[in-house]
Amino acid sequence: MIPLSIPHLEGNEWKYIKHCLDTGWVSSAGSYVTQFESMVAEFAGAKYGIAASNGTSGLHMALHLLGINRDHHVIIPNITFIASANSAVYTGATPIFIDIDPQSWQMDLDLLEEFLTIKCFINDAGYCVCKETEKEIRAIMPVHVLGNICDMDRFMQIVGEKNIEVVEDASESLGSYYKGKHSGGFGKIGVFSFNGNKIITTGGGGVIVTDDEATAKRAKHLTTQAKVDPETYWHDEIGFNYRLVNVLAAMGVAQMEQLPGFIKKKKYIDQYYREHLKDVGDIQFQKVSSVVDPNCWLTTIRTSHQDKILQELKNASIIARPFWTPMNQLPMFTESIYHTHHDHSRVIHQECLSIPSSVSLTDDQLDQVTQTISSVFQKVN
Ligand SMILES: Cc1ncc(COP(=O)(O)O)c(C=O)c1O
């Protein structure tokens, strides 16, 4: 069996986790938590890192920190993992979905600009208001899908003019840069995920990054039950138990030590596929701008023969996955505002599939994947 994207645990994971077990520091306090927070923040070029139990709780916390609530909208790309939209809903806010660009598979910035210009107005308080619902659009969540990054200069200009805060869903983009700047650092808050399939993993975990000291302090406070005094159990507001435990942070430290090597291998895998599949059938790859240096986390191809390829790979015990179901098609969001002209999301969902991209993949396995995919087109032609 060739898996899709599995953890690579060949570094100091055992050693550091054993250290936690040997010393009894297994829970939410412990030096690995602070070390992991600093390592991620430093790597991402951020001043502060705050660990979270996972990327989803990190995104929820980020929106909560910005004061997002039931009176607000959060703009989200229509193709993303459900956690982006859910985190907005957890705050009580209502998501608005924008269709994606059919080449880069990121939020379409023309559609974003059009929506904010035609379908919104600026109220007396200086906030952008959706004409249809009369709710303020207080935040937007660009999602760096598959480690790619959209035109962030233009993005920041569009939303900056409308006074909309940016929370980057950088779950998939640790190691991705736009014009030399690391993802997660464009808006006020960025969030990384360390779920099992990500470029590094803690089994489950996340880190919130920010350059704002007050936001960082409040993030730490709120993710740790808003506890002011541990002896009297004095909590000064409603907090959350969104902590990452020391055992998992220990694993994260060991994974961070290996991150540069992981990125190198991911790039190799992506390049391999691009070279070996570029003239095969109608296969296309995600378009990545020359100013983006992506982490190549999970190679994904686009073809009108998605079904047949998925089946053939399955027959060969090779794991592949279609792209996410667009948000507007999910039962919770069928009534939501979705701004689109051509519903590219629908086609991208029907035509894209992610193929094996684990760090441990061998050349023989890469060859097996490309041969299996190519064989489909030999039968089709
Ligand atoms: C784009 C995106 N957003 C959010 C998440 C949520 O992260 P987590 O699974 O750590 O909660 C993930 C990954 O799972 C993701 O890929």
The ligand as an SDF file (V2000), in Angstrom:
LIG
                    3D

 16 16  0  0  0  0  0  0  0  0999 V2000
   -7.0870   24.1430    5.2360 C   0  0  0  0  0  0  0  0  0  0  0  0
   -7.2280   23.5520    6.5990 C   0  0  0  0  0  0  0  0  0  0  0  0
   -7.8260   24.2850    7.5490 N   0  0  0  0  0  0  0  0  0  0  0  0
   -7.9670   23.8190    8.7990 C   0  0  0  0  0  0  0  0  0  0  0  0
   -7.5150   22.5680    9.1590 C   0  0  0  0  0  0  0  0  0  0  0  0
   -7.7940   22.0850   10.5500 C   0  0  0  0  0  0  0  0  0  0  0  0
   -6.6940   21.6780   11.2470 O   0  0  0  0  0  0  0  0  0  0  0  0
   -6.8140   20.5610   12.3890 P   0  0  0  0  0  0  0  0  0  0  0  0
   -7.1180   19.2520   11.7250 O   0  0  0  0  0  0  0  0  0  0  0  0
   -5.4840   20.5890   13.0420 O   0  0  0  0  0  0  0  0  0  0  0  0
   -7.9030   20.9750   13.3160 O   0  0  0  0  0  0  0  0  0  0  0  0
   -6.8700   21.7620    8.1950 C   0  0  0  0  0  0  0  0  0  0  0  0
   -6.3080   20.4360    8.4740 C   0  0  0  0  0  0  0  0  0  0  0  0
   -6.7980   19.5170    8.9680 O   0  0  0  0  0  0  0  0  0  0  0  0
   -6.7480   22.2670    6.8860 C   0  0  0  0  0  0  0  0  0  0  0  0
   -6.1660   21.5370    5.9260 O   0  0  0  0  0  0  0  0  0  0  0  0
  1  2  1  0
  2  3  1  0
  2 15  2  0
  3  4  2  0
  4  5  1  0
  5  6  1  0
  5 12  2  0
  6  7  1  0
  7  8  1  0
  8  9  2  0
  8 10  1  0
  8 11  1  0
 12 13  1  0
 12 15  1  0
 13 14  2  0
 15 16  1  0
M  END
$$$$
